[in-house]
Amino acid sequence: MIKLEVVGEAATVAAVGKLLDDDDDVGYVTITGATRAGHAVALATVHPRAVDQLVGQLHRLGVPDAQIALMRVEVIGRSSGGTGEAGLVWEDVLGLAARNSRPIARYLAFMLAAGVIACFGVILYSEILIVGAMAISPDLLPITAVGVGLVDRRLRLAGRALTTLVIGMAFASAAAAVSAFTQDRFGRIPAKFNIDSTVLVGLTDVSNETIVVALAAGAAGMLALETRASSGVGVAVSVTTIPAAAYLGVALGLGETGAAWGALAVLGVNVAMMVLAAAGTLMLQRALARRAGGKRALERRDGGA
């Protein structure tokens, strides 16, 4: 369920309370006084499917976003109605996308660390190290933010998220390149390492598997973001980005530009397919939610007739 809190002038909050009381998807409506004279607070629980429409109605009452707070509450025990499905809350998805579209220092630090770890994974042919790098990489966040921006036609959001993603990938590849270059200069590259090894061929050649895996990862990433499971699914999503970004960096660090171009192509295709799948998943969810909302509105109208 979603916990809704609206603050404002007492008259406006009273109108909000009536609006909430008249909605079958809203319960536990409470209005209390605020410490500021002439102001009040409205509290309620809202079914996720009704949040987006309700926020629009609040805006029409003159309530700005700054006076609306939405909090996702986990219901313990058996719910009294429905299946307990969380549902798509567009305001929540937009908020997450806005936060994930900015290249904050922590994001860049994680990408640097992922690049260094994955570099050693590529050079040592170590799947464990590559998986470890994927586990700490937060590239899922800007990828899904790009999808949200495209679906909602917020081109500035999509552009900012894409820039953040490109910067993050550049940081990871640069970290891998510096690491590989340094190891090469000090003679620390294993003698058995071969940049053209068949073990690494999947990081330089775009294939049908590349496209299918990226599409599946993008869809899973979008669903994971909505359910706050991005930390767990992020490893599966990063399988399409971090290994290729690290290979790109290693190739550049060792002066193998031909191999670097192949890795760049794989990375670009993977990112494009994931964004496409994330946006498609979101569009399908919105279409289904609107269809369900239309059915509920029709049923209410027929029931009130």
Secondary structure as UniProt FT lines:
FT   STRAND          2..9
FT   HELIX           10..21
FT   TURN            24..25
FT   STRAND          26..33
FT   TURN            37..38
FT   STRAND          39..46
FT   HELIX           48..50
FT   HELIX           51..60
FT   TURN            61..62
FT   HELIX           65..67
FT   STRAND          68..72
FT   HELIX           90..100
FT   HELIX           105..123
FT   TURN            124..125
FT   HELIX           127..136
FT   HELIX           140..151
FT   TURN            152..153
FT   HELIX           155..185
FT   TURN            186..187
FT   TURN            191..192
FT   TURN            195..196
FT   HELIX           198..203
FT   HELIX           208..226
FT   TURN            227..228
FT   HELIX           230..238
FT   TURN            239..241
FT   HELIX           242..253
FT   TURN            254..255
FT   HELIX           257..304
//
